[in-house]
Amino acid sequence: MSRSRTGGHSPFERLRTRFDRDDLECPKCGYDDADGRWLVETTGGRIQYRHLCPSCGHVRRRTFRLGGE
């Protein structure tokens, strides 16, 4: 795991930490997944964060494309 000059994790890890802290309430059913986590996958050209609501099964995705596509 890389660390930035400020001593933190990479920007992508910090973003996932923010999602884990601030965005675990399902917009479909309102369930607050206080113990949940966002999963992250990368293909090199994109980074996708995903959260599955354990109550209703709704999947939320946040995708960031890298580069000049």
C-alpha positions in Angstrom: 0.0 0.0 0.0 1.4 3.3 -1.0 1.4 6.3 1.3 1.2 9.9 0.3 3.6 12.6 1.4 1.0 13.6 4.0 1.3 10.2 5.7 -2.1 8.9 4.5 -3.1 6.2 2.1 -3.6 6.7 -1.6 -6.4 9.0 -2.8 -8.4 5.9 -3.8 -8.1 4.4 -0.4 -9.0 7.7 1.3 -12.1 7.9 -0.9 -13.2 4.4 0.1 -12.7 5.3 3.7 -14.9 8.3 3.2 -17.6 6.2 1.6 -17.4 3.6 4.4 -17.8 6.4 7.0 -20.4 8.6 5.3 -22.3 6.7 2.7 -23.7 3.4 3.9 -27.4 4.2 3.9 -29.3 2.5 1.1 -31.2 5.0 -1.1 -33.7 2.3 -2.0 -34.9 1.0 1.4 -33.2 3.4 3.9 -31.3 0.6 5.7 -28.2 2.0 7.5 -25.4 -0.6 7.0 -23.3 0.7 9.9 -21.0 -2.3 9.8 -20.8 -2.3 6.0 -18.0 -1.5 3.6 -17.6 -0.4 0.0 -15.7 -2.9 -2.2 -13.3 -1.6 -4.8 -12.1 -3.1 -8.1 -9.8 -1.7 -10.8 -9.1 -2.6 -14.3 -6.3 -0.1 -14.8 -8.5 2.2 -16.8 -11.3 2.6 -14.2 -11.9 2.2 -10.5 -15.3 1.0 -9.4 -16.6 1.2 -5.8 -19.6 -1.0 -5.0 -21.9 -1.4 -2.0 -24.5 -4.2 -1.6 -27.4 -3.4 0.8 -27.7 -6.5 3.1 -31.4 -5.7 3.6 -32.8 -5.4 0.1 -29.9 -6.4 -2.2 -29.7 -3.1 -4.0 -26.2 -2.6 -5.5 -24.8 0.9 -5.7 -21.8 1.7 -7.9 -19.5 4.6 -8.2 -17.1 4.4 -11.2 -14.2 6.7 -11.9 -12.4 6.6 -15.3 -8.7 7.2 -15.4 -6.8 8.8 -18.3 -8.1 10.9 -21.2 -10.8 8.7 -22.6 
